Amino acid sequence: MQLAGEGVARAYALPVPGPIIGFVLLLVVLRLRPRWTASLKVAADGLLSHLSLLFIPAGVGVVLHLKAIREEGLAIAVALAVSTLVGLAVTAWVAERIGKREPAPEREAAHDA
């Protein structure tokens, strides 16, 4: 499905990554063919049991750049903290703006009563 998603993304020059399109295609196929889910469960469980192996490259990267992390640790920590706070603030602001634009049916019904 990932390959199909990549093909669709490239063929139509979509701004969405191929793996995301592949996940959507997989969801559609599994909704149309629910009996396939059982056979995929075996493969999925096998992959999930070894999921921790995917963290090894990140750990190797940290070890390779340990000297730079030691030297720039404070700057990295400040950048992470500030970017996290900015991301949270922007997300909250966007959620608030969207919430004001489209009233929920419960609030609308309570307001009318």
Beta strands, then each sheet from edge to edge (+ up, - down):
end
